[in-house]
């Protein structure tokens, strides 16, 4: 295996390098318009998560490039699926479908949530929050895309589409945009839909996992509309009250470890790892679906 070959291939996935200056400029403009929605320590914690993510992601991404390459070589469709316009179109939908399930599992499996929770830990919602990426989720992320090279899509093509999807998601992290036209709100992820996703209100918990298309949430029963009478409250159901970047990145892993240690039964230890956040063997069940059921709330 020629490692340099894969490093050179990975270097061609450089959309993020071009996107970052645009993101920084957007943050500056948003600060000028809505300065009260930014807090210096909070913004710095978000930038630290961006740095941590870039460091942590390097090795998993390299391994993913290698795995995608060899899986693509096994595909009976690799000589049919090229870079035709229709292949890009199909890949866009399949990538967005993979992202939906990756994102949804990050909310419904506590071990995955531990890697994703930094993104939700800010009590503010702005373009800076978009850069506060989940650090630990980078370790397991690419497993959700492993099936695509078997359909004939080459690794670089896949990573370009993944980057385009993430580029779109940056723009939905804002309170400056209200609801868009009904047809757009029905099909696409929007700032309104994503405000719901970042809210800690029980009605909104674990909803709207979309990347680009909100259609997946509508189809699989995880869609909730932003209600005029219930303003989203951002952050966690129990906020961490710190801007220490190491705590922001790793606090939920520590919480899982504490819960696993205090559980006597092995079945309960495993539930603390693989059940949704909020499950407890000796206390109130605070999983989102359980809380909504108790309160008689329905999403939609």
C-alpha positions as CSV (number, residue, x, y, z in Angstrom):
1,X,0.0,0.0,0.0
2,X,1.4,3.4,-1.1
3,X,0.5,5.8,1.8
4,X,1.8,8.8,-0.2
5,X,-0.7,8.0,-3.0
6,X,-3.5,8.3,-0.5
7,X,-2.1,11.4,1.1
8,X,-1.9,13.0,-2.3
9,X,-5.5,11.9,-3.1
10,X,-6.7,13.3,0.2
11,X,-4.9,16.6,-0.5
12,X,-7.2,17.1,-3.5
13,X,-10.2,17.3,-1.2
14,X,-9.5,21.0,-0.4
15,X,-12.9,22.6,-0.5
16,X,-12.7,23.4,3.2
17,X,-9.6,25.4,2.7
18,X,-11.4,27.7,0.3
19,X,-14.6,27.7,2.4
20,X,-13.0,28.7,5.7
21,X,-12.2,32.3,4.7
22,X,-15.8,32.7,3.5
23,X,-17.1,31.4,6.8
24,X,-14.8,33.8,8.8
25,X,-16.1,36.7,6.7
26,X,-19.7,35.6,7.3
27,X,-19.0,35.5,11.1
28,X,-17.6,39.0,11.0
29,X,-20.6,40.3,9.1
30,X,-23.0,38.6,11.5
31,X,-21.1,40.1,14.5
32,X,-21.5,43.5,13.0
33,X,-25.3,43.0,12.5
34,X,-26.0,41.1,15.7
35,X,-23.2,41.7,18.2
36,X,-25.3,40.8,21.2
37,X,-25.6,37.2,19.9
38,X,-21.9,36.6,20.3
39,X,-19.8,36.2,23.4
40,X,-16.0,36.1,23.2
41,X,-15.4,33.1,25.4
42,X,-18.2,31.1,23.7
43,X,-16.8,32.0,20.2
44,X,-13.3,31.0,21.3
45,X,-14.6,27.6,22.5
46,X,-16.1,27.1,19.0
47,X,-12.8,27.9,17.3
48,X,-11.0,25.5,19.6
49,X,-13.5,22.7,18.6
50,X,-12.7,23.5,14.9
51,X,-9.0,23.1,15.6
52,X,-9.5,19.9,17.7
53,X,-11.6,18.5,14.9
54,X,-9.0,19.1,12.2
55,X,-6.4,17.3,14.3
56,X,-8.6,14.3,15.3
57,X,-10.1,13.9,11.9
58,X,-6.8,13.5,10.0
59,X,-6.2,9.8,10.7
60,X,-9.8,8.6,10.4
61,X,-10.1,10.5,7.1
62,X,-7.0,9.0,5.7
63,X,-8.2,5.5,6.7
64,X,-11.5,6.2,5.2
65,X,-9.9,7.2,1.9
66,X,-8.0,3.9,1.9
67,X,-11.1,1.9,2.7
68,X,-13.2,3.7,0.2
69,X,-10.5,3.1,-2.5
70,X,-10.3,-0.6,-2.0
71,X,-14.1,-1.0,-1.6
72,X,-14.5,1.0,-4.9
73,X,-12.0,-1.4,-6.5
74,X,-14.4,-4.3,-5.5
75,X,-17.5,-2.6,-7.0
76,X,-19.0,-4.2,-10.1
77,X,-20.2,-0.7,-11.0
78,X,-16.9,1.1,-10.8
79,X,-16.5,1.2,-14.7
80,X,-20.1,2.5,-15.1
81,X,-20.3,5.1,-12.4
82,X,-17.9,7.9,-13.3
83,X,-18.2,11.6,-12.9
84,X,-21.2,12.1,-15.1
85,X,-23.7,14.7,-14.2
86,X,-26.3,12.1,-13.3
87,X,-23.7,10.2,-11.1
88,X,-23.1,13.4,-9.1
89,X,-26.9,13.9,-8.7
90,X,-27.4,10.4,-7.4
91,X,-24.5,10.7,-5.1
92,X,-25.9,14.0,-3.7
93,X,-29.0,12.2,-2.6
94,X,-27.2,9.1,-1.3
95,X,-24.7,11.2,0.7
96,X,-27.5,13.3,2.2
97,X,-29.3,10.1,3.2
98,X,-26.1,8.7,4.8
99,X,-25.6,12.0,6.6
100,X,-29.1,11.9,8.0
101,X,-28.6,8.5,9.6
102,X,-25.1,9.4,10.9
103,X,-26.5,12.6,12.5
104,X,-29.6,10.8,13.9
105,X,-27.5,8.1,15.5
106,X,-25.3,10.7,17.0
107,X,-28.4,11.8,19.0
108,X,-29.8,8.3,19.7
109,X,-26.7,6.4,20.7
110,X,-25.0,7.9,23.8
111,X,-21.4,6.9,22.8
112,X,-21.9,8.7,19.5
113,X,-23.6,11.6,21.3
114,X,-20.5,12.0,23.4
115,X,-18.6,12.8,20.2
116,X,-21.3,15.1,18.8
117,X,-22.4,17.0,21.9
118,X,-19.7,19.8,21.6
119,X,-21.6,21.1,18.6
120,X,-24.7,21.5,20.8
121,X,-23.0,22.8,24.0
122,X,-23.2,26.5,23.0
123,X,-26.2,28.4,24.5
124,X,-26.0,30.7,21.4
125,X,-26.9,30.0,17.8
126,X,-24.8,31.8,15.2
127,X,-22.3,31.1,12.4
128,X,-19.7,30.7,15.1
129,X,-21.6,27.8,16.5
130,X,-21.4,26.1,13.0
131,X,-17.6,25.9,13.5
132,X,-18.1,24.2,16.9
133,X,-17.9,20.7,15.4
134,X,-18.2,17.4,17.3
135,X,-14.7,16.2,17.9
136,X,-15.1,12.6,18.8
137,X,-17.7,11.9,16.1
138,X,-14.8,12.2,13.6
139,X,-13.6,8.7,14.8
140,X,-16.8,6.9,13.7
141,X,-18.2,9.2,11.1
142,X,-17.0,7.6,7.9
143,X,-18.4,4.2,8.8
144,X,-21.8,5.5,7.7
145,X,-20.5,6.1,4.2
146,X,-18.8,2.7,3.6
147,X,-21.5,1.4,1.4
148,X,-21.2,4.1,-1.2
149,X,-17.9,3.1,-2.9
150,X,-19.5,-0.4,-3.3
151,X,-22.0,1.3,-5.6
152,X,-19.2,2.6,-7.8
153,X,-18.5,6.1,-6.4
154,X,-14.8,6.9,-6.1
155,X,-13.4,8.3,-2.8
156,X,-12.5,11.8,-4.0
157,X,-16.0,12.2,-5.6
158,X,-17.5,11.1,-2.3
159,X,-15.5,13.5,-0.2
160,X,-16.3,16.4,-2.5
161,X,-20.0,15.8,-2.0
162,X,-19.5,15.4,1.8
163,X,-17.8,18.8,1.8
164,X,-20.5,20.5,-0.2
165,X,-23.1,19.1,2.2
166,X,-21.2,20.5,5.2
167,X,-20.7,23.8,3.3
168,X,-24.5,24.1,3.0
169,X,-25.0,23.4,6.7
170,X,-22.9,26.3,7.8
171,X,-25.5,28.7,6.5
172,X,-28.4,27.3,8.5
173,X,-26.7,28.3,11.8
174,X,-28.2,31.8,12.2
175,X,-31.1,33.7,13.8
176,X,-30.9,36.5,11.2
177,X,-33.0,34.5,8.7
178,X,-36.7,33.8,9.5
179,X,-38.8,31.3,7.7
180,X,-38.2,30.9,4.0
181,X,-40.9,30.3,1.3
182,X,-43.1,27.3,2.1
183,X,-41.9,25.2,-0.8
184,X,-38.3,25.7,0.3
185,X,-39.1,24.9,4.0
186,X,-40.8,21.7,2.9
187,X,-37.9,20.3,0.9
188,X,-34.7,21.8,2.4
189,X,-33.0,22.2,5.7
190,X,-33.3,25.9,6.7
191,X,-32.3,28.1,9.6
192,X,-35.8,27.7,11.1
193,X,-35.5,23.9,11.0
194,X,-31.9,23.9,12.4
195,X,-32.9,26.3,15.2
196,X,-35.2,23.5,16.3
197,X,-32.4,21.0,16.1
198,X,-30.2,23.0,18.4
199,X,-33.0,23.7,20.9
200,X,-33.2,22.0,24.3
201,X,-37.0,22.4,24.6
202,X,-38.5,19.0,25.1
203,X,-40.7,19.4,22.1
204,X,-37.7,20.0,19.9
205,X,-35.2,17.4,21.3
206,X,-33.6,15.1,18.8
207,X,-35.5,16.5,15.8
208,X,-34.5,17.8,12.3
209,X,-31.3,15.8,11.7
210,X,-31.1,16.9,8.0
211,X,-28.0,17.9,6.1
212,X,-29.5,19.5,3.0
213,X,-32.9,17.8,2.6
214,X,-35.4,18.0,5.4
215,X,-37.4,15.4,3.5
216,X,-35.6,12.6,5.4
217,X,-36.9,13.9,8.7
218,X,-40.4,14.2,7.3
219,X,-40.1,10.6,5.9
220,X,-38.7,9.0,9.1
221,X,-40.7,10.8,11.7
222,X,-38.1,13.1,13.2
223,X,-39.4,16.4,11.9
224,X,-40.5,19.3,14.1
225,X,-41.6,22.7,13.0
226,X,-40.4,25.8,14.8
227,X,-43.4,27.1,16.7
228,X,-44.1,30.8,16.9
229,X,-45.2,30.4,20.5
230,X,-42.2,28.3,21.6
231,X,-38.9,30.0,21.0
232,X,-35.9,27.6,20.9
233,X,-33.8,27.6,24.0
234,X,-30.2,26.7,22.9
235,X,-27.7,24.5,24.6
236,X,-28.1,21.2,26.5
237,X,-30.8,20.1,28.8
238,X,-28.1,20.4,31.5
239,X,-25.5,22.9,30.4
240,X,-21.9,22.4,31.2
241,X,-21.3,26.0,32.4
242,X,-17.7,26.2,31.2
243,X,-15.7,27.3,28.1
244,X,-12.7,25.1,28.8
245,X,-12.1,23.5,25.4
246,X,-11.0,20.2,26.8
247,X,-14.2,20.0,28.9
248,X,-16.4,21.0,26.0
249,X,-14.8,18.3,23.8
250,X,-14.8,15.5,26.4
251,X,-17.3,16.0,29.2
252,X,-19.8,13.5,27.9
253,X,-17.2,10.7,27.7
254,X,-16.4,11.3,31.3
255,X,-20.1,11.2,32.2
256,X,-20.5,7.9,30.4
257,X,-17.5,6.5,32.3
258,X,-19.0,7.6,35.6
259,X,-22.3,6.0,34.8
260,X,-20.8,2.8,33.6
261,X,-18.7,2.5,36.8
262,X,-21.7,3.0,39.1
263,X,-23.9,0.4,37.3
264,X,-23.6,-3.1,38.8
265,X,-25.1,-5.1,36.0
266,X,-23.2,-5.5,32.7
267,X,-26.5,-5.1,30.8
268,X,-26.9,-1.6,32.4
269,X,-23.3,-0.7,31.7
270,X,-23.9,-1.4,28.0
271,X,-27.2,0.5,28.0
272,X,-25.3,3.6,29.3
273,X,-23.1,3.3,26.3
274,X,-25.5,2.4,23.5
275,X,-29.0,3.6,24.7
276,X,-30.0,7.2,23.9
277,X,-28.8,10.0,26.2
278,X,-31.0,10.4,29.3
279,X,-31.5,6.7,30.1
280,X,-30.8,5.7,33.7
281,X,-30.9,2.4,35.6
282,X,-31.8,4.0,38.9
283,X,-33.3,7.4,38.2
284,X,-35.8,9.1,35.9
285,X,-35.7,8.2,32.2
286,X,-34.9,11.5,30.5
287,X,-34.7,10.3,26.9
288,X,-36.4,12.7,24.5
289,X,-39.1,10.3,23.4
290,X,-39.9,9.4,27.0
291,X,-40.1,13.0,28.2
292,X,-42.4,14.0,25.3
293,X,-44.7,11.0,26.0
294,X,-45.0,12.0,29.6
295,X,-45.9,15.6,28.7
296,X,-48.3,14.5,25.9
297,X,-46.2,16.3,23.3
298,X,-46.1,15.3,19.6
299,X,-43.5,16.5,17.1
300,X,-44.4,17.7,13.7
